[in-house]
C-alpha cells in the first residue's frame, strides 16, 4: 500500500500544480481581455 501511495503522490501533486497554474493563466487571460475592452471603449 505504501508503494502505491509513493507512486501516486507525485502524480497527485503534479495534477494539483497543473490545475492551479491553469487557473492562474485563465484569470490572467480574462483580466487582459477586460483591459483590452476598456482600451477600446476609450478610443
CHARMM internal coordinates of N, CA and C (Angstrom, degrees):
IC EDIT
DIST 1 N 1 CA 1.4679
DIST 1 CA 1 C 1.5329
ANGL 1 N 1 CA 1 C 109.96
DIST 1 C 2 N 1.3159
ANGL 1 CA 1 C 2 N 116.13
DIHE 1 N 1 CA 1 C 2 N -40.91
DIST 2 N 2 CA 1.4635
ANGL 1 C 2 N 2 CA 119.97
DIHE 1 CA 1 C 2 N 2 CA -179.17
DIST 2 CA 2 C 1.5270
ANGL 2 N 2 CA 2 C 111.49
DIHE 1 C 2 N 2 CA 2 C -63.15
DIST 2 C 3 N 1.3386
ANGL 2 CA 2 C 3 N 115.48
DIHE 2 N 2 CA 2 C 3 N -38.66
DIST 3 N 3 CA 1.4682
ANGL 2 C 3 N 3 CA 120.02
DIHE 2 CA 2 C 3 N 3 CA -179.62
DIST 3 CA 3 C 1.5276
ANGL 3 N 3 CA 3 C 109.88
DIHE 2 C 3 N 3 CA 3 C -63.01
DIST 3 C 4 N 1.3301
ANGL 3 CA 3 C 4 N 115.76
DIHE 3 N 3 CA 3 C 4 N -42.33
DIST 4 N 4 CA 1.4625
ANGL 3 C 4 N 4 CA 120.41
DIHE 3 CA 3 C 4 N 4 CA 179.36
DIST 4 CA 4 C 1.5270
ANGL 4 N 4 CA 4 C 109.90
DIHE 3 C 4 N 4 CA 4 C -61.45
DIST 4 C 5 N 1.3213
ANGL 4 CA 4 C 5 N 116.85
DIHE 4 N 4 CA 4 C 5 N -43.89
DIST 5 N 5 CA 1.4629
ANGL 4 C 5 N 5 CA 121.13
DIHE 4 CA 4 C 5 N 5 CA 178.98
DIST 5 CA 5 C 1.5278
ANGL 5 N 5 CA 5 C 110.82
DIHE 4 C 5 N 5 CA 5 C -62.44
DIST 5 C 6 N 1.3184
ANGL 5 CA 5 C 6 N 116.42
DIHE 5 N 5 CA 5 C 6 N -40.61
DIST 6 N 6 CA 1.4619
ANGL 5 C 6 N 6 CA 121.12
DIHE 5 CA 5 C 6 N 6 CA -179.53
DIST 6 CA 6 C 1.5257
ANGL 6 N 6 CA 6 C 110.41
DIHE 5 C 6 N 6 CA 6 C -62.96
DIST 6 C 7 N 1.3357
ANGL 6 CA 6 C 7 N 116.38
DIHE 6 N 6 CA 6 C 7 N -37.28
DIST 7 N 7 CA 1.4644
ANGL 6 C 7 N 7 CA 120.40
DIHE 6 CA 6 C 7 N 7 CA 179.07
DIST 7 CA 7 C 1.5216
ANGL 7 N 7 CA 7 C 111.02
DIHE 6 C 7 N 7 CA 7 C -75.98
DIST 7 C 8 N 1.3139
ANGL 7 CA 7 C 8 N 116.05
DIHE 7 N 7 CA 7 C 8 N -35.95
DIST 8 N 8 CA 1.4596
ANGL 7 C 8 N 8 CA 121.53
DIHE 7 CA 7 C 8 N 8 CA -174.07
DIST 8 CA 8 C 1.5273
ANGL 8 N 8 CA 8 C 112.42
DIHE 7 C 8 N 8 CA 8 C -77.35
DIST 8 C 9 N 1.3269
ANGL 8 CA 8 C 9 N 116.98
DIHE 8 N 8 CA 8 C 9 N -35.86
DIST 9 N 9 CA 1.4660
ANGL 8 C 9 N 9 CA 120.95
DIHE 8 CA 8 C 9 N 9 CA -176.14
DIST 9 CA 9 C 1.5307
ANGL 9 N 9 CA 9 C 114.16
DIHE 8 C 9 N 9 CA 9 C -55.22
DIST 9 C 10 N 1.3402
ANGL 9 CA 9 C 10 N 118.96
DIHE 9 N 9 CA 9 C 10 N -50.90
DIST 10 N 10 CA 1.4706
ANGL 9 C 10 N 10 CA 118.85
DIHE 9 CA 9 C 10 N 10 CA -179.87
DIST 10 CA 10 C 1.5242
ANGL 10 N 10 CA 10 C 112.15
DIHE 9 C 10 N 10 CA 10 C -57.24
DIST 10 C 11 N 1.3267
ANGL 10 CA 10 C 11 N 116.94
DIHE 10 N 10 CA 10 C 11 N -40.35
DIST 11 N 11 CA 1.4640
ANGL 10 C 11 N 11 CA 120.71
DIHE 10 CA 10 C 11 N 11 CA 178.91
DIST 11 CA 11 C 1.5207
ANGL 11 N 11 CA 11 C 110.26
DIHE 10 C 11 N 11 CA 11 C -62.95
DIST 11 C 12 N 1.3176
ANGL 11 CA 11 C 12 N 115.94
DIHE 11 N 11 CA 11 C 12 N -42.02
DIST 12 N 12 CA 1.4618
ANGL 11 C 12 N 12 CA 121.51
DIHE 11 CA 11 C 12 N 12 CA -179.65
DIST 12 CA 12 C 1.5234
ANGL 12 N 12 CA 12 C 109.97
DIHE 11 C 12 N 12 CA 12 C -63.68
DIST 12 C 13 N 1.3287
ANGL 12 CA 12 C 13 N 115.64
DIHE 12 N 12 CA 12 C 13 N -45.29
DIST 13 N 13 CA 1.4654
ANGL 12 C 13 N 13 CA 120.93
DIHE 12 CA 12 C 13 N 13 CA 179.19
DIST 13 CA 13 C 1.5227
ANGL 13 N 13 CA 13 C 110.17
DIHE 12 C 13 N 13 CA 13 C -62.15
DIST 13 C 14 N 1.3326
ANGL 13 CA 13 C 14 N 116.66
DIHE 13 N 13 CA 13 C 14 N -43.84
DIST 14 N 14 CA 1.4620
ANGL 13 C 14 N 14 CA 120.77
DIHE 13 CA 13 C 14 N 14 CA 179.31
DIST 14 CA 14 C 1.5187
ANGL 14 N 14 CA 14 C 110.82
DIHE 13 C 14 N 14 CA 14 C -61.00
DIST 14 C 15 N 1.3224
ANGL 14 CA 14 C 15 N 116.12
DIHE 14 N 14 CA 14 C 15 N -42.91
DIST 15 N 15 CA 1.4665
ANGL 14 C 15 N 15 CA 120.57
DIHE 14 CA 14 C 15 N 15 CA 179.55
DIST 15 CA 15 C 1.5281
ANGL 15 N 15 CA 15 C 110.19
DIHE 14 C 15 N 15 CA 15 C -61.74
DIST 15 C 16 N 1.3315
ANGL 15 CA 15 C 16 N 115.86
DIHE 15 N 15 CA 15 C 16 N -41.70
DIST 16 N 16 CA 1.4612
ANGL 15 C 16 N 16 CA 120.55
DIHE 15 CA 15 C 16 N 16 CA 178.77
DIST 16 CA 16 C 1.5272
ANGL 16 N 16 CA 16 C 110.18
DIHE 15 C 16 N 16 CA 16 C -60.74
DIST 16 C 17 N 1.3391
ANGL 16 CA 16 C 17 N 115.21
DIHE 16 N 16 CA 16 C 17 N -48.44
DIST 17 N 17 CA 1.4656
ANGL 16 C 17 N 17 CA 120.61
DIHE 16 CA 16 C 17 N 17 CA -179.01
DIST 17 CA 17 C 1.5228
ANGL 17 N 17 CA 17 C 110.64
DIHE 16 C 17 N 17 CA 17 C -61.60
DIST 17 C 18 N 1.3445
ANGL 17 CA 17 C 18 N 116.42
DIHE 17 N 17 CA 17 C 18 N -43.07
DIST 18 N 18 CA 1.4617
ANGL 17 C 18 N 18 CA 120.39
DIHE 17 CA 17 C 18 N 18 CA -179.30
DIST 18 CA 18 C 1.5152
ANGL 18 N 18 CA 18 C 111.07
DIHE 17 C 18 N 18 CA 18 C -62.36
DIST 18 C 19 N 1.3218
ANGL 18 CA 18 C 19 N 117.20
DIHE 18 N 18 CA 18 C 19 N -47.55
DIST 19 N 19 CA 1.4690
ANGL 18 C 19 N 19 CA 120.29
DIHE 18 CA 18 C 19 N 19 CA -178.50
DIST 19 CA 19 C 1.5334
ANGL 19 N 19 CA 19 C 110.16
DIHE 18 C 19 N 19 CA 19 C -64.23
DIST 19 C 20 N 1.3281
ANGL 19 CA 19 C 20 N 116.02
DIHE 19 N 19 CA 19 C 20 N -36.99
DIST 20 N 20 CA 1.4627
ANGL 19 C 20 N 20 CA 120.19
DIHE 19 CA 19 C 20 N 20 CA 179.44
DIST 20 CA 20 C 1.5222
ANGL 20 N 20 CA 20 C 110.85
DIHE 19 C 20 N 20 CA 20 C -65.93
DIST 20 C 21 N 1.3410
ANGL 20 CA 20 C 21 N 116.56
DIHE 20 N 20 CA 20 C 21 N -47.35
DIST 21 N 21 CA 1.4638
ANGL 20 C 21 N 21 CA 120.15
DIHE 20 CA 20 C 21 N 21 CA -179.24
DIST 21 CA 21 C 1.5240
ANGL 21 N 21 CA 21 C 110.92
DIHE 20 C 21 N 21 CA 21 C -65.90
DIST 21 C 22 N 1.3391
ANGL 21 CA 21 C 22 N 116.30
DIHE 21 N 21 CA 21 C 22 N -35.46
DIST 22 N 22 CA 1.4673
ANGL 21 C 22 N 22 CA 120.26
DIHE 21 CA 21 C 22 N 22 CA 177.47
DIST 22 CA 22 C 1.5226
ANGL 22 N 22 CA 22 C 109.62
DIHE 21 C 22 N 22 CA 22 C -63.27
DIST 22 C 23 N 1.3221
ANGL 22 CA 22 C 23 N 115.82
DIHE 22 N 22 CA 22 C 23 N -41.42
DIST 23 N 23 CA 1.4640
ANGL 22 C 23 N 23 CA 122.11
DIHE 22 CA 22 C 23 N 23 CA 178.48
DIST 23 CA 23 C 1.5294
ANGL 23 N 23 CA 23 C 110.23
DIHE 22 C 23 N 23 CA 23 C -59.96
DIST 23 C 24 N 1.3290
ANGL 23 CA 23 C 24 N 115.69
DIHE 23 N 23 CA 23 C 24 N -47.16
DIST 24 N 24 CA 1.4657
ANGL 23 C 24 N 24 CA 121.00
DIHE 23 CA 23 C 24 N 24 CA -178.97
DIST 24 CA 24 C 1.5230
ANGL 24 N 24 CA 24 C 110.66
DIHE 23 C 24 N 24 CA 24 C -62.09
DIST 24 C 25 N 1.3477
ANGL 24 CA 24 C 25 N 116.05
DIHE 24 N 24 CA 24 C 25 N -44.47
DIST 25 N 25 CA 1.4632
ANGL 24 C 25 N 25 CA 120.11
DIHE 24 CA 24 C 25 N 25 CA 179.21
DIST 25 CA 25 C 1.5170
ANGL 25 N 25 CA 25 C 110.79
DIHE 24 C 25 N 25 CA 25 C -60.82
DIST 25 C 26 N 1.3217
ANGL 25 CA 25 C 26 N 115.82
DIHE 25 N 25 CA 25 C 26 N -42.06
DIST 26 N 26 CA 1.4629
ANGL 25 C 26 N 26 CA 121.17
DIHE 25 CA 25 C 26 N 26 CA -179.40
DIST 26 CA 26 C 1.5290
ANGL 26 N 26 CA 26 C 110.63
DIHE 25 C 26 N 26 CA 26 C -61.95
DIST 26 C 27 N 1.3379
ANGL 26 CA 26 C 27 N 115.77
DIHE 26 N 26 CA 26 C 27 N -44.10
DIST 27 N 27 CA 1.4657
ANGL 26 C 27 N 27 CA 120.20
DIHE 26 CA 26 C 27 N 27 CA 179.29
DIST 27 CA 27 C 1.5283
ANGL 27 N 27 CA 27 C 111.10
DIHE 26 C 27 N 27 CA 27 C -64.16
DIST 27 C 28 N 1.3361
ANGL 27 CA 27 C 28 N 116.44
DIHE 27 N 27 CA 27 C 28 N -41.01
DIST 28 N 28 CA 1.4632
ANGL 27 C 28 N 28 CA 120.35
DIHE 27 CA 27 C 28 N 28 CA 178.44
DIST 28 CA 28 C 1.5168
ANGL 28 N 28 CA 28 C 110.39
DIHE 27 C 28 N 28 CA 28 C -62.00
DIST 28 C 29 N 1.3220
ANGL 28 CA 28 C 29 N 115.67
DIHE 28 N 28 CA 28 C 29 N -42.31
DIST 29 N 29 CA 1.4616
ANGL 28 C 29 N 29 CA 120.98
DIHE 28 CA 28 C 29 N 29 CA -179.94
DIST 29 CA 29 C 1.5210
ANGL 29 N 29 CA 29 C 110.33
DIHE 28 C 29 N 29 CA 29 C -61.71
DIST 29 C 30 N 1.3181
ANGL 29 CA 29 C 30 N 116.41
DIHE 29 N 29 CA 29 C 30 N -45.56
DIST 30 N 30 CA 1.4673
ANGL 29 C 30 N 30 CA 121.25
DIHE 29 CA 29 C 30 N 30 CA -179.65
DIST 30 CA 30 C 1.5247
ANGL 30 N 30 CA 30 C 110.94
DIHE 29 C 30 N 30 CA 30 C -61.26
DIST 30 C 31 N 1.3228
ANGL 30 CA 30 C 31 N 117.30
DIHE 30 N 30 CA 30 C 31 N -45.19
DIST 31 N 31 CA 1.4670
ANGL 30 C 31 N 31 CA 120.26
DIHE 30 CA 30 C 31 N 31 CA -179.25
DIST 31 CA 31 C 1.5264
ANGL 31 N 31 CA 31 C 110.33
DIHE 30 C 31 N 31 CA 31 C -65.54
DIST 31 C 32 N 1.3373
ANGL 31 CA 31 C 32 N 116.72
DIHE 31 N 31 CA 31 C 32 N -35.82
DIST 32 N 32 CA 1.4635
ANGL 31 C 32 N 32 CA 120.04
DIHE 31 CA 31 C 32 N 32 CA 177.32
DIST 32 CA 32 C 1.5164
ANGL 32 N 32 CA 32 C 110.70
DIHE 31 C 32 N 32 CA 32 C -64.14
DIST 32 C 33 N 1.3226
ANGL 32 CA 32 C 33 N 116.78
DIHE 32 N 32 CA 32 C 33 N -43.23
DIST 33 N 33 CA 1.4622
ANGL 32 C 33 N 33 CA 121.04
DIHE 32 CA 32 C 33 N 33 CA 179.84
DIST 33 CA 33 C 1.5261
ANGL 33 N 33 CA 33 C 110.63
DIHE 32 C 33 N 33 CA 33 C -62.95
DIST 33 C 34 N 1.3196
ANGL 33 CA 33 C 34 N 116.42
DIHE 33 N 33 CA 33 C 34 N -42.60
DIST 34 N 34 CA 1.4662
ANGL 33 C 34 N 34 CA 120.72
DIHE 33 CA 33 C 34 N 34 CA 178.97
DIST 34 CA 34 C 1.5281
ANGL 34 N 34 CA 34 C 109.85
DIHE 33 C 34 N 34 CA 34 C -62.64
DIST 34 C 35 N 1.3250
ANGL 34 CA 34 C 35 N 116.29
DIHE 34 N 34 CA 34 C 35 N -40.78
DIST 35 N 35 CA 1.4612
ANGL 34 C 35 N 35 CA 121.19
DIHE 34 CA 34 C 35 N 35 CA 179.33
DIST 35 CA 35 C 1.5256
ANGL 35 N 35 CA 35 C 110.26
DIHE 34 C 35 N 35 CA 35 C -61.91
DIST 35 C 36 N 1.3338
ANGL 35 CA 35 C 36 N 116.32
DIHE 35 N 35 CA 35 C 36 N -43.31
DIST 36 N 36 CA 1.4565
ANGL 35 C 36 N 36 CA 121.34
DIHE 35 CA 35 C 36 N 36 CA 179.82
DIST 36 CA 36 C 1.5273
ANGL 36 N 36 CA 36 C 110.59
DIHE 35 C 36 N 36 CA 36 C -63.48
DIST 36 C 37 N 1.3158
ANGL 36 CA 36 C 37 N 116.81
DIHE 36 N 36 CA 36 C 37 N -41.07
DIST 37 N 37 CA 1.4655
ANGL 36 C 37 N 37 CA 120.96
DIHE 36 CA 36 C 37 N 37 CA 179.28
DIST 37 CA 37 C 1.5264
ANGL 37 N 37 CA 37 C 110.33
DIHE 36 C 37 N 37 CA 37 C -62.30
DIST 37 C 38 N 1.3344
ANGL 37 CA 37 C 38 N 116.35
DIHE 37 N 37 CA 37 C 38 N -41.61
DIST 38 N 38 CA 1.4631
ANGL 37 C 38 N 38 CA 120.62
DIHE 37 CA 37 C 38 N 38 CA 178.73
DIST 38 CA 38 C 1.5285
ANGL 38 N 38 CA 38 C 110.12
DIHE 37 C 38 N 38 CA 38 C -62.14
DIST 38 C 39 N 1.3288
ANGL 38 CA 38 C 39 N 115.97
DIHE 38 N 38 CA 38 C 39 N -42.56
DIST 39 N 39 CA 1.4664
ANGL 38 C 39 N 39 CA 120.34
DIHE 38 CA 38 C 39 N 39 CA 179.70
DIST 39 CA 39 C 1.5237
ANGL 39 N 39 CA 39 C 110.28
DIHE 38 C 39 N 39 CA 39 C -61.83
DIST 39 C 40 N 1.3343
ANGL 39 CA 39 C 40 N 116.26
DIHE 39 N 39 CA 39 C 40 N -40.44
DIST 40 N 40 CA 1.4649
ANGL 39 C 40 N 40 CA 120.77
DIHE 39 CA 39 C 40 N 40 CA -179.68
DIST 40 CA 40 C 1.5225
ANGL 40 N 40 CA 40 C 110.63
DIHE 39 C 40 N 40 CA 40 C -64.49
DIST 40 C 41 N 1.3285
ANGL 40 CA 40 C 41 N 116.00
DIHE 40 N 40 CA 40 C 41 N -39.76
DIST 41 N 41 CA 1.4623
ANGL 40 C 41 N 41 CA 119.99
DIHE 40 CA 40 C 41 N 41 CA -179.60
DIST 41 CA 41 C 1.5321
ANGL 41 N 41 CA 41 C 110.74
DIHE 40 C 41 N 41 CA 41 C -64.70
DIST 41 C 42 N 1.3264
ANGL 41 CA 41 C 42 N 116.22
DIHE 41 N 41 CA 41 C 42 N -37.56
DIST 42 N 42 CA 1.4678
ANGL 41 C 42 N 42 CA 120.59
DIHE 41 CA 41 C 42 N 42 CA 179.85
DIST 42 CA 42 C 1.5261
ANGL 42 N 42 CA 42 C 110.85
DIHE 41 C 42 N 42 CA 42 C -62.57
DIST 42 C 43 N 1.3141
ANGL 42 CA 42 C 43 N 116.62
DIHE 42 N 42 CA 42 C 43 N -44.23
DIST 43 N 43 CA 1.4699
ANGL 42 C 43 N 43 CA 120.64
DIHE 42 CA 42 C 43 N 43 CA -174.72
DIST 43 CA 43 C 1.5189
ANGL 43 N 43 CA 43 C 113.59
DIHE 42 C 43 N 43 CA 43 C -75.00
END
COOR INIT
IC SEED 1 N 1 CA 1 C
IC BUILD
